[in-house]
Amino acid sequence: MIGTVRLDLPARPEYLLLARLAVTGICRAAGGSEEALADLKLAVTEAVANVTRHAYPNELGRVRVELNLRDARVDVAVIDDGKGFDAAPGSTGASGGQHENGMGLSIVSSIADAVSIDRGPDGRGTCLRFGRSLQH
């Protein structure tokens, strides 16, 4: 099975559930393991929660979540147009790339097979990309 799901959501905590449901649907349709499903739901929750907490401090913004299923692997992009933060392009965020005292990026880095953090497509905001095999 190969496919892509794209969500464009308000950057508000109550929309986290929609991102989690999309991950669940893709993982289950692809026959992914329960461990992989739990890991991906946690990683997507942390990534989207970071946007809701940090990207738009004084305004309501949007968060885009892209889920790409390819050969028993899900690649995720969480993109915002918010204020962004100081992470080197291509950074993994595994050390020191945390907002304030948050653990979100560390959790994503520990779950995912690969992680990168860049500016958003138009140079504003942040694009967090990560992937995970569905088999382990």
N, CA, C and O of each residue as an XYZ file, in Angstrom:
544
protein
N       0.842     -1.176      0.000
C       0.000      0.000      0.000
C       0.889      1.242      0.000
O       1.847      1.326      0.768
N       0.573      2.187     -0.850
C       1.281      3.456     -0.923
C       0.231      4.554     -0.926
O      -0.791      4.442     -1.602
N       0.482      5.611     -0.172
C      -0.481      6.691     -0.155
C      -0.023      7.852      0.691
O       0.941      7.747      1.449
N      -0.723      8.960      0.553
C      -0.422     10.170      1.301
C      -1.711     10.742      1.866
O      -2.740     10.788      1.191
N      -1.635     11.177      3.117
C      -2.735     11.878      3.762
C      -2.199     13.235      4.174
O      -1.134     13.327      4.785
N      -2.934     14.292      3.840
C      -2.548     15.652      4.220
C      -3.676     16.280      5.030
O      -4.836     16.275      4.620
N      -3.311     16.815      6.178
C      -4.263     17.520      7.031
C      -3.807     18.965      7.167
O      -2.615     19.234      7.311
N      -4.739     19.876      7.124
C      -4.467     21.292      7.371
C      -5.420     21.698      8.483
O      -6.623     21.837      8.262
N      -4.873     21.888      9.687
C      -5.686     22.055     10.886
C      -5.385     23.364     11.606
O      -4.283     23.900     11.488
N      -6.360     23.879     12.352
C      -6.041     24.979     13.258
C      -5.022     24.489     14.295
O      -5.112     23.355     14.765
N      -4.075     25.325     14.642
C      -3.038     24.947     15.620
C      -3.604     25.116     17.023
O      -3.218     26.021     17.763
N      -4.521     24.232     17.369
C      -5.181     24.242     18.674
C      -5.170     22.825     19.231
O      -5.289     21.864     18.472
N      -5.029     22.683     20.537
C      -4.920     21.349     21.144
C      -6.076     20.412     20.819
O      -5.871     19.203     20.715
N      -7.278     20.936     20.658
C      -8.416     20.065     20.407
C      -8.354     19.364     19.050
O      -9.133     18.444     18.802
N      -7.451     19.777     18.175
C      -7.310     19.136     16.868
C      -6.235     18.050     16.847
O      -6.042     17.395     15.822
N      -5.542     17.853     17.955
C      -4.547     16.774     18.041
C      -5.170     15.425     17.725
O      -4.543     14.588     17.075
N      -6.383     15.209     18.172
C      -7.045     13.931     17.964
C      -7.173     13.586     16.481
O      -7.030     12.422     16.109
N      -7.438     14.571     15.634
C      -7.559     14.296     14.202
C      -6.249     13.777     13.621
O      -6.256     12.857     12.804
N      -5.135     14.351     14.032
C      -3.836     13.875     13.556
C      -3.586     12.445     14.039
O      -3.087     11.614     13.280
N      -3.927     12.158     15.285
C      -3.758     10.803     15.828
C      -4.639      9.786     15.097
O      -4.210      8.662     14.837
N      -5.873     10.186     14.768
C      -6.771      9.288     14.047
C      -6.249      8.986     12.642
O      -6.371      7.858     12.165
N      -5.673      9.982     11.981
C      -5.109      9.761     10.651
C      -3.942      8.781     10.717
O      -3.831      7.894      9.871
N      -3.077      8.933     11.708
C      -1.958      7.999     11.881
C      -2.486      6.587     12.136
O      -1.989      5.618     11.562
N      -3.484      6.483     12.991
C      -4.062      5.175     13.297
C      -4.613      4.519     12.034
O      -4.372      3.337     11.789
N      -5.346      5.280     11.239
C      -5.913      4.734     10.010
C      -4.865      4.226      9.045
O      -5.000      3.133      8.495
N      -3.813      5.015      8.832
C      -2.750      4.600      7.908
C      -2.034      3.355      8.419
O      -1.811      2.407      7.666
N      -1.674      3.360      9.701
C      -0.937      2.223     10.262
C      -1.763      0.945     10.217
O      -1.250     -0.116      9.860
N      -3.018      1.041     10.570
C      -3.878     -0.149     10.567
C      -4.112     -0.650      9.143
O      -4.088     -1.857      8.903
N      -4.337      0.265      8.195
C      -4.554     -0.134      6.805
C      -3.325     -0.826      6.223
O      -3.443     -1.706      5.371
N      -2.147     -0.420      6.692
C      -0.898     -0.997      6.182
C      -0.466     -2.238      6.952
O       0.539     -2.859      6.607
N      -1.216     -2.608      7.993
C      -0.848     -3.787      8.767
C       0.339     -3.571      9.680
O       1.073     -4.514      9.975
N       0.537     -2.346     10.131
C       1.654     -2.029     11.026
C       1.483     -2.658     12.393
O       0.373     -2.987     12.810
N       2.589     -2.818     13.076
C       2.560     -3.403     14.418
C       1.928     -2.421     15.399
O       1.913     -1.213     15.163
N       1.412     -2.951     16.492
C       0.825     -2.094     17.534
C       1.899     -1.204     18.159
O       1.618     -0.066     18.535
N       3.126     -1.715     18.273
C       4.227     -0.908     18.809
C       4.512      0.292     17.906
O       4.676      1.414     18.384
N       4.569      0.044     16.596
C       4.817      1.135     15.654
C       3.680      2.151     15.698
O       3.916      3.359     15.665
N       2.449      1.657     15.771
C       1.298      2.557     15.852
C       1.369      3.431     17.097
O       1.173      4.643     17.012
N       1.647      2.834     18.244
C       1.740      3.613     19.491
C       2.860      4.643     19.400
O       2.685      5.788     19.819
N       4.005      4.247     18.857
C       5.134      5.167     18.725
C       4.790      6.339     17.804
O       5.067      7.492     18.133
N       4.192      6.045     16.664
C       3.867      7.109     15.713
C       2.788      8.042     16.257
O       2.855      9.252     16.039
N       1.806      7.506     16.953
C       0.791      8.378     17.558
C       1.428      9.312     18.577
O       1.088     10.494     18.633
N       2.352      8.789     19.386
C       3.027      9.629     20.373
C       3.872     10.704     19.688
O       3.830     11.870     20.081
N       4.638     10.315     18.668
C       5.502     11.275     17.972
C       4.680     12.374     17.296
O       5.035     13.550     17.383
N       3.595     12.007     16.628
C       2.754     13.005     15.969
C       2.103     13.916     17.013
O       2.012     15.127     16.810
N       1.656     13.343     18.115
C       1.064     14.145     19.185
C       2.065     15.164     19.702
O       1.722     16.335     19.860
N       3.287     14.744     19.968
C       4.316     15.662     20.469
C       4.635     16.746     19.450
O       4.764     17.916     19.810
N       4.764     16.371     18.191
C       5.120     17.344     17.152
C       4.015     18.389     16.974
O       4.297     19.586     16.912
N       2.770     17.943     16.893
C       1.659     18.883     16.719
C       1.459     19.715     17.985
O       1.150     20.904     17.904
N       1.633     19.100     19.146
C       1.510     19.844     20.406
C       2.560     20.953     20.483
O       2.269     22.039     20.983
N       3.771     20.698     19.997
C       4.798     21.744     19.984
C       4.340     22.945     19.154
O       4.571     24.092     19.538
N       3.698     22.683     18.029
C       3.191     23.780     17.206
C       2.123     24.547     17.970
O       2.138     25.777     17.990
N       1.197     23.831     18.599
C       0.112     24.522     19.303
C       0.630     25.351     20.472
O       0.031     26.369     20.817
N       1.734     24.930     21.086
C       2.281     25.653     22.239
C       3.226     26.783     21.858
O       3.292     27.797     22.552
N       3.962     26.617     20.756
C       5.087     27.524     20.522
C       5.056     28.329     19.225
O       5.636     29.414     19.180
N       4.414     27.850     18.185
C       4.560     28.488     16.875
C       3.830     29.815     16.758
O       4.292     30.722     16.066
N       2.694     29.932     17.430
C       1.859     31.117     17.270
C       1.517     31.696     18.643
O       0.398     31.513     19.121
N       2.449     32.385     19.278
C       2.211     32.830     20.650
C       1.069     33.839     20.799
O       0.411     33.856     21.839
N       0.820     34.661     19.813
C      -0.196     35.703     19.956
C      -1.267     35.664     18.874
O      -1.985     36.644     18.678
N      -1.378     34.558     18.180
C      -2.347     34.475     17.096
C      -2.749     33.022     16.880
O      -2.068     32.103     17.336
N      -3.844     32.829     16.192
C      -4.271     31.491     15.812
C      -3.659     31.176     14.462
O      -3.871     31.905     13.493
N      -2.912     30.109     14.396
C      -2.275     29.717     13.145
C      -2.762     28.350     12.696
O      -3.771     27.839     13.181
N      -2.029     27.774     11.766
C      -2.379     26.483     11.191
C      -1.198     25.546     11.309
O      -0.049     25.976     11.404
N      -1.496     24.268     11.300
C      -0.474     23.231     11.274
C      -0.849     22.261     10.162
O      -2.000     21.841     10.041
N       0.143     21.919      9.359
C      -0.068     20.943      8.296
C       0.640     19.648      8.707
O       1.792     19.662      9.140
N      -0.061     18.555      8.563
C       0.486     17.239      8.876
C       0.389     16.409      7.607
O      -0.693     16.230      7.049
N       1.529     15.905      7.158
C       1.563     15.047      5.974
C       2.064     13.676      6.397
O       3.111     13.555      7.033
N       1.315     12.653      6.042
C       1.664     11.275      6.352
C       1.839     10.543      5.030
O       0.899     10.438      4.242
N       3.041     10.040      4.789
C       3.347      9.336      3.543
C       3.675      7.889      3.853
O       4.625      7.603      4.582
N       2.896      6.986      3.304
C       3.107      5.562      3.501
C       3.812      4.998      2.287
O       3.319      5.106      1.164
N       4.958      4.399      2.515
C       5.754      3.796      1.441
C       6.423      2.541      1.981
O       7.210      2.608      2.925
N       6.115      1.421      1.394
C       6.815      0.169      1.704
C       6.960     -0.077      3.203
O       8.078     -0.165      3.710
N       5.860     -0.187      3.901
C       5.835     -0.502      5.338
C       6.591      0.535      6.174
O       7.208      0.203      7.185
N       6.532      1.778      5.741
C       7.159      2.882      6.462
C       6.249      4.101      6.358
O       5.648      4.348      5.312
N       6.151      4.859      7.445
C       5.413      6.112      7.425
C       6.404      7.248      7.637
O       7.154      7.262      8.613
N       6.395      8.195      6.712
C       7.171      9.420      6.852
C       6.196     10.544      7.147
O       5.160     10.672      6.494
N       6.539     11.360      8.141
C       5.653     12.399      8.640
C       6.332     13.760      8.486
O       7.530     13.900      8.732
N       5.555     14.752      8.077
C       6.012     16.141      8.096
C       4.981     16.948      8.869
O       3.783     16.868      8.596
N       5.455     17.728      9.837
C       4.597     18.638     10.597
C       5.129     20.040     10.316
O       6.265     20.367     10.661
N       4.293     20.860      9.687
C       4.746     22.139      9.138
C       3.874     23.272      9.685
O       2.649     23.165      9.733
N       4.531     24.352     10.093
C       3.796     25.538     10.526
C       4.415     26.773      9.897
O       5.525     26.723      9.368
N       3.692     27.877      9.957
C       4.171     29.166      9.452
C       4.438     30.130     10.594
O       4.478     31.344     10.396
N       4.618     29.592     11.776
C       4.780     30.410     12.971
C       6.140     31.043     13.076
O       6.856     31.209     12.088
N       6.486     31.399     14.316
C       7.715     32.152     14.550
C       8.972     31.320     14.367
O      10.060     31.882     14.244
N       8.854     29.997     14.345
C      10.033     29.159     14.177
C      10.917     29.199     15.403
O      10.596     29.860     16.391
N      12.021     28.499     15.338
C      12.994     28.537     16.425
C      14.364     28.259     15.860
O      14.505     27.827     14.716
N      15.371     28.508     16.668
C      16.745     28.404     16.194
C      17.221     26.956     16.219
O      17.732     26.467     17.226
N      17.043     26.296     15.102
C      17.605     24.969     14.885
C      18.339     25.045     13.559
O      17.834     25.617     12.593
N      19.505     24.480     13.517
C      20.263     24.501     12.275
C      19.500     23.725     11.206
O      18.910     22.690     11.516
N      19.493     24.196      9.946
C      18.817     23.443      8.893
C      19.322     22.006      8.852
O      20.527     21.761      8.916
N      18.396     21.062      8.746
C      18.767     19.655      8.716
C      19.072     19.074     10.072
O      19.437     17.902     10.169
N      18.933     19.855     11.118
C      19.216     19.411     12.484
C      18.319     18.256     12.866
O      17.213     18.123     12.343
N      18.790     17.416     13.780
C      17.970     16.317     14.260
C      17.164     16.704     15.472
O      16.200     16.020     15.815
N      17.535     17.788     16.131
C      16.800     18.203     17.312
C      17.038     17.307     18.511
O      16.412     17.506     19.552
N      17.924     16.326     18.401
C      18.119     15.363     19.476
C      18.802     15.977     20.687
O      18.605     15.506     21.807
N      19.600     17.019     20.486
C      20.253     17.632     21.642
C      20.135     19.141     21.556
O      20.583     19.757     20.589
N      19.546     19.715     22.548
C      19.479     21.160     22.626
C      18.442     21.823     21.752
O      18.293     23.043     21.825
N      17.714     21.087     20.929
C      16.736     21.698     20.061
C      15.368     21.794     20.693
O      14.371     21.921     19.984
N      15.296     21.737     22.004
C      14.015     21.744     22.680
C      13.569     23.164     22.945
O      14.393     24.044     23.192
N      12.263     23.391     22.897
C      11.689     24.658     23.309
C      11.646     24.662     24.823
O      11.192     23.695     25.435
N      12.102     25.714     25.419
C      12.023     25.893     26.859
C      12.405     24.596     27.567
O      13.513     24.092     27.379
N      11.505     24.055     28.375
C      11.830     22.827     29.094
C      11.130     21.623     28.499
O      11.032     20.586     29.155
N      10.638     21.733     27.271
C       9.868     20.656     26.653
C      10.727     19.468     26.257
O      11.933     19.579     26.036
N      10.066     18.348     26.177
C      10.738     17.117     25.786
C      10.242     16.613     24.433
O      10.671     15.547     23.988
N       9.358     17.344     23.770
C       8.721     16.878     22.548
C       9.679     16.405     21.481
O       9.506     15.308     20.948
N      10.693     17.204     21.148
C      11.626     16.815     20.092
C      12.498     15.637     20.503
O      12.867     14.817     19.662
N      12.829     15.546     21.780
C      13.594     14.394     22.256
C      12.771     13.116     22.140
O      13.293     12.060     21.780
N      11.485     13.221     22.447
C      10.611     12.051     22.316
C      10.514     11.635     20.854
O      10.652     10.453     20.540
N      10.281     12.582     19.964
C      10.202     12.273     18.537
C      11.503     11.629     18.071
O      11.477     10.631     17.350
N      12.643     12.191     18.477
C      13.942     11.654     18.061
C      14.177     10.243     18.561
O      14.817      9.442     17.880
N      13.665      9.927     19.747
C      13.878      8.581     20.295
C      12.976      7.540     19.636
O      13.294      6.351     19.646
N      11.866      7.970     19.071
C      10.898      7.065     18.442
C      11.210      6.839     16.968
O      11.095      5.720     16.469
N      11.599      7.884     16.282
C      11.729      7.851     14.829
C      13.051      7.235     14.378
O      14.045      7.239     15.104
N      13.025      6.705     13.152
C      14.241      6.178     12.528
C      15.120      7.315     12.021
O      16.345      7.193     11.977
N      14.489      8.416     11.641
C      15.214      9.578     11.114
C      14.405     10.826     11.440
O      13.176     10.805     11.391
N      15.103     11.925     11.776
C      14.447     13.183     12.117
C      15.230     14.329     11.484
O      16.461     14.321     11.480
N      14.510     15.312     10.949
C      15.166     16.544     10.500
C      14.258     17.724     10.800
O      13.032     17.608     10.799
N      14.889     18.858     11.055
C      14.174     20.096     11.335
C      14.730     21.168     10.409
O      15.937     21.405     10.366
N      13.837     21.809      9.674
C      14.226     22.876      8.758
C      13.214     24.002      8.858
O      12.198     23.879      9.542
N      13.493     25.080      8.185
C      12.510     26.148      8.033
C      11.375     25.607      7.169
O      11.548     24.636      6.432
N      10.217     26.248      7.270
C       9.086     25.867      6.432
C       9.397     26.104      4.966
O      10.401     26.736      4.639
N       8.543     25.601      4.077
C       8.805     25.686      2.637
C       9.027     27.096      2.107
O       9.780     27.279      1.150
N       8.389     28.091      2.706
C       8.567     29.469      2.231
C       9.557     30.252      3.086
O       9.624     31.478      3.000
N      10.323     29.545      3.910
C      11.330     30.195      4.748
C      10.816     30.653      6.094
O      11.600     31.107      6.927
N       9.521     30.546      6.328
C       8.926     30.909      7.619
C       8.558     29.630      8.352
O       8.377     28.576      7.744
N       8.454     29.743      9.649
C       7.988     28.612     10.436
C       8.986     27.478     10.484
O      10.186     27.665     10.287
N       8.458     26.294     10.751
C       9.285     25.116     10.966
C       8.686     23.924     10.244
O       7.466     23.780     10.157
N       9.556     23.074      9.731
C       9.148     21.809      9.126
C       9.903     20.693      9.837
O      11.113     20.545      9.667
N       9.193     19.923     10.621
C       9.759     18.772     11.317
C       9.392     17.531     10.524
O       8.214     17.255     10.299
N      10.400     16.784     10.102
C      10.178     15.539      9.356
C      10.746     14.375     10.152
O      11.834     14.461     10.722
N       9.988     13.287     10.177
C      10.474     12.073     10.807
C       9.796     10.881     10.182
O       8.746     11.010      9.553
N      10.397      9.719     10.354
C       9.851      8.502      9.783
C      10.029      7.326     10.708
O      10.853      7.347     11.623
N       9.240      6.298     10.454
C       9.287      5.091     11.302
C       8.808      3.910     10.480
O       7.822      4.000      9.748
N       9.519      2.808     10.613
C       9.080      1.560     10.023
C       7.835      1.077     10.739
O       7.687      1.308     11.940
N       6.944      0.417     10.035
C       5.725     -0.109     10.660
C       5.896     -1.518     11.178
O       4.958     -2.087     11.737
N       7.062     -2.090     11.007
C       7.252     -3.490     11.346
C       7.875     -3.764     12.696
O       7.827     -4.903     13.159
N       8.445     -2.797     13.337
C       9.056     -3.065     14.658
C       8.628     -2.048     15.668
O       9.041     -2.116     16.826
